[in-house]
Every structure is written in C-alpha cells, then in structure tokens.
Amino acid sequence: MAQEFKLPELGENVESGTVARLLVAQGDTIAANQPVIEVETGKAVAEIPCPYSGIISEFRVKEGQTIKPGEVILVLNAGTKAASVPAQEKAAPEILPEAAIAAAQAKSPKPAPKLAAPTVRVTEFPAVSGSPSARRLARELGVQGEAAPATVASASAPSAGMSRPEPGTVTPDPMSAIRKMTAQQMTRAWTTIPHVTHFDKADITNLEILRAQYAKQAKQAGAKITPIAFVIKALVEALKRFPKFNASIDMENQQVLLKSFYNIGVAVDTPSGLLVPVLRDADRKSVVEIAGELPVLADNARSRKLAIEDMQGGTFTLTNLGGIGGTAFTPIINAPEVAILGMSRSVVEPVWRDGEFEPRTLLPLSLSYDHRLIDGAEAARFTRWLCTALEQPWTMFLGL
C-alpha cells in the first residue's frame, strides 16, 4: 500500500513555508526519520524528516513551491512499512537557528486556466458638437471631429499597432521567503499606521572625542565603540522618560500597552534581505557591552544563524544607514511598536557658536512615529532630549 508523507506543523503562527531544497530524489530509498526537504518559513529554515522508510515513488513538491501543513510531500512505494514513531516525534520539526517573522503566507497559486481567444467589441458613440475653440483644439490634438462617429475597441489582448516587448526583455525573479515576509510586514505597517517622521540633528563632536579617548580600553575589553552603541544607550534613557515611545497599541480593547523592559531591535542589511535581531535588556548593559554584542547579532543575521527568539520581543527599533550615506529618510515602523529611529551619515558642518562658525560633527536623526498615540510635540521633545543626551553624554547619568 502506498504511504503518503504530509508536511507537519512548522511552529506557532507559521501557516506555510517555501520548499528551499530537496534533500532526496524520486527512486531513492530512505530510512525512517531521514530529512527529505528543507522548508523556509519567513527567516527560518527547517529540515523536514520523514517518519517512514521505503522507496520514494513520487515527489509532490518542487523547489520554490509554497506548501502548507497537511499537504503531501512525497509518496513511498506500495508495501513500504511505516516506522513506528511516537506521537511526540511526529510533532513539528525543530526550526534551525534562523530568524523568523511570524506571518502567514498566501496559499500556493493554482495554474491559470487557458483563456479563450480574445473578443473585440466595437461601440459607436453619437457625434458630439462643440464650440469653435473646442473643435480647433481637437484638430490640433488630432482628435476626430463631428464628421464621423467615434468608435472604441476593447479587447483582452494588445491592440493592433501596439508594440510588443521583444522576447527576453523581462525576466521573472521570484521573491524569496524573506522578501515576501518583508513585503507583507511593511504593507501592513504602512497601511494601518498613520506615519509621521520628525527630523533633527545631534552635535556629536564631544561624543566623538570621548569615543576616541576610550577606544583603546574598549578594544582591550573586546569591543569597538561605535556611535550606534552610544545612541542605543541614550535611546533607552529617552524611552524611560517618554514611556509612550516604548509601547504598543491594543485597538481592539482601546488601550495602550506600556512596557517596562527595553529590547532594541537593530535592522541589519543582509544578502537575503532586511533582518531585525533584538538586543535584549539594553537598559542593563553598558556602552561597551552593547558595542561588543552588536557585531555578533549582525554577523549571525548575515550568516542566518539567528534563533527565532532573537527576532522577537522588540520594543523599539533602530535602523542605521550612516555606513552607506544619505542625509535623512523616513523609516517604516516595525509593528506592533509605535516608533522607529533612523540614523544617517554624520557630517562636519559649520555651526554658529559664540559669535563665530565652528566645524562640528552633526548626526542626522529621523524619527517615525505612530500618530494614533504620539503627537508631533511629543516627538520633537523626545528627539531633542535624545540629541542633547548625545551632545552631552554625562547628562544621561544625572537623572534630569
């Protein structure tokens, strides 16, 4: 009797995945609990083991296909004997240490039915009279006048005379699972959250002097102090003083969820797409500790070695484009958070101080916030406090 092997549950809130790789082929003999495919779910990859042994007579999936739990992966030859596997072993496979954003993917599209030959319907319209100036303008634009009735042709294929693209000018490039998840997440955030972005600049001249002064000691401690480490430290202090920014909105129950923990998501640009690992308990870590942990999170993101929990539980997100360039941008809020801070490249500019211009290092900041909860004046105060903390780092420890 033929034995079907179906995709098991992939984890909480994971409703589908993409077949990333086939690990065996049709005709292969497999042992019980041998991995047969890799499934990518958002930003996680799982090896799916088959609990049966036998010869594969048919594969029902292919690489790049979207598959949901319960769908048949493969069929083993008639007469193959299923291995006796306890119920707990048939549970969802362990997700490899990759990051994931919990979001449902659309059901695998079905092949489009063949369309009948296009039909063309021609509709006649009565002649339309107009003023002399209107008729003159029509002649100048090449529009037919009153002499002949106008006709409109509608068709499901390109009209005669329209140029067709040459073969090979368009190359389909299927979205990766990460890009699909990013597209879905960004679309939801942009269409459900009223975004406003506030811009400011922090004078980090003194901060850069301080950073250079303690660079050697930090290196001995195993860390390279970067501006982003100071920004995160100052950001946590700002969130303590402006708790609305460290919250989420429960619209169903019409309430605001204020959070007393500070987990800062840090957006990382990777070859696979944008990932946001979370720096946990940032309020309990020093600048040096933050500076030492950030490269580890970034390296794990780029090599896709993040655990699922490394992507969850963030309360505020920071995104930094300073290493690439630009003067400002409008980051999209990482829901269910209510704000996100963007950093652009710092630049030395002349600043009028004490009756003369001085060269000062300015750091552009872009704060996008959820206008359902945060008003513009609050956003301006939050950003200005953050700028002041970066301009005079010692003020963070005064409790003012």
C-alpha positions, 0 to 999 in steps of 0.5 A: 500500500502506498504511504503518503508523507504530509508536511507537519506543523512548522511552529506557532503562527507559521501557516506555510513555508517555501520548499528551499531544497530537496534533500532526496530524489524520486527512486531513492530509498530512505530510512525512517526519520531521514530529512527529505526537504528543507522548508523556509518559513519567513527567516527560518529554515527547517529540515523536514524528516520523514517518519517512514522508510521505503522507496520514494515513488513520487515527489509532490513538491518542487523547489520554490513551491509554497506548501502548507501543513497537511499537504503531501510531500512525497509518496513511498512505494506500495508495501513500504512499512511505516516506522513506528514513531511516537506521537511526540516525534511526529510533532513539528520539526525543530526550526534551525537557528534562523530568524523568523517573522511570524506571518502567514503566507498566501496559499500556493497559486493554482495554474491559470486556466487557458483563456479563450481567444480574445473578443473585440467589441466595437461601440459607436458613440453619437457625434458630439458638437462643440464650440469653435475653440473646442473643435480647433483644439481637437484638430490640433490634438488630432482628435476626430471631429463631428464628421464621423462617429467615434468608435472604441475597441476593447479587447483582452489582448494588445491592440493592433499597432501596439508594440510588443516587448521583444522576447527576453526583455523581462525576466521573472525573479521570484521573491524569496521567503524573506522578501515576501515576509518583508513585503507583507510586514511593511504593507501592513505597517504602512497601511494601518499606521498613520506615519509621521517622521520628525527630523533633527540633528545631534552635535556629536563632536564631544561624543566623538572625542570621548569615543576616541579617548576610550577606544583603546580600553574598549578594544582591550575589553573586546569591543569597538565603540561605535556611535550606534552603541552610544545612541542605543544607550541614550535611546533607552534613557529617552524611552524611560522618560517618554514611556509612550515611545516604548509601547504598543497599541491594543485597538481592539480593547482601546488601550495602550500597552506600556512596557517596562523592559527595553529590547532594541531591535537593530535592522541589519542589511543582509544578502537575503534581505532586511533582518531585525535581531533584538538586543535584549535588556539594553537598559542593563548593559553598558556602552561597551557591552552593547558595542561588543554584542552588536557585531555578533547579532549582525554577523549571525543575521548575515550568516542566518544563524539567528534563533527565532527568539532573537527576532522577537520581543522588540520594543523599539527599533533602530535602523542605521544607514550612516555606513552607506550615506544619505542625509535623512529618510523616513523609516517604516515602523516595525509593528506592533511598536509605535516608533522607529529611529533612523540614523544617517551619515554624520557630517562636519558642518559649520555651526554658529557658536559664540559669535563665530562658525565652528566645524562640528560633527552633526548626526542626522536623526529621523524619527517615525512615529505612530500618530494614533498615540504620539503627537508631533510635540511629543516627538520633537521633545523626545528627539531633542532630549535624545540629541542633547543626551548625545551632545552631552553624554554625562547628562544621561547619568544625572537623572534630569 
